[in-house]
Amino acid sequence: MSEAVQSAFGFAPGAVAVVFATFLLAGFVKGVVGVGLPTVAVGLLTATIGLQPAMSLIVVPATATNIWQALYGGQLVPLLRRLWSYLALAGVCTWVGVVLLVWSDHPLLPLILAATLLIYGALSLMRLEVTIPPQREGVLSPALGSLNGLLMGLTGSGTMPGVFYFNAIGLDRNALVQAMGLLFLTVTVALGLSLGERGALDMRVATLSLASLVPTFAGVFVGQSLRHRLSERAFRTALYWALILLGVAIIFRTL
């Protein structure tokens, strides 16, 4: 059995088991709060198989789950009409962020994202939330979308400032989760294309990434069923705590 696993994926059976368990957990987190799959997966896998393989392994599961999250919710067309400039600039600037990362290669860049997640999560738990009026969306949407893409390219996480912005413009929990799915799909595809240009997605990694869809979606479905049982307040509390924990995870992964 171990030889068959080694032959199929090119990784030791123990490493394959760790990868599948990691994506099961990461899928569950994403199913509950709509965020966290890349950060959880990359954070845990970096310690076992290295950063570059971890970044490459998340592309297929993240893309597939984000397609599901983007389509599930019944508000696809209204969200695209409202957020198209945010999404377009986020996609373009993800590629720019990867270029800057290669150029600067500073190991402490993810701490910027971690600090943002911690501050926003903490302020939200204190009920110090920001509201953005509709007339300001025309300016803030492309500006914050560009920032979101840069952070994705520099750190591998596209959570901020998307969660802050979508919450501030008044989206309910289902629209918020679907909007985050659209955002994550956009920036993950941009990240995958950028990694592909640099030869980081070889056949061995691609095969294991594809196989990881099974535990990922198993976790997503379980987490999603739990989310539907939560009240709006309980959902947002879980989301803010998840953002804080993601920030802490990024700090530990960076340091």
C-alpha angles and dihedrals in degrees: 000000000000091000090050091052091047090050095046099048107017091233129100114266091247091055091048090051091051091049093051093046090049093052091047089057094041091050091051092052091049091048092055102044105010095241140070107063097116095040095047093043097044092043094054098036095049089067092054110031105012137262101276096050089044092053090049095046094057095059099083098039092043093048094047096047091045091053088053093046092046093052097040114084108052096248102091099122097044091048093049091050091050100040105031095112091048092051095044094051092043090056095048094045093049087067089047090051092053090051090051091048092054090046098046101026092186111168094210098058093101089063088074090061092043092054091050092051093048095048095045094045093048095047091048092052087053087054091244094139127164124227121206115202117227094246091065096051092085091065102030097045098067093035095053091039089058091050090048092054093048091052091049092052093045100042109017092241124102099185099108139097087000097075090047093049097045090048093047094053089057106254114165119234096270094046089044093054092045092048090051088051090055091048095046091046091053097048095039092054089048090049092048092051090049092049090047090055088056095048095246095130105073124169095260093055093040092054094051091044090053093048089051089069090083098061091035095058091041088059093044094053093049092047093045092054089053092050092057089058093054124092119238091258094047090049093053092046090052090047094052093047089049090054091051091049090048089054091051090047091052091051092052092045091050098044 
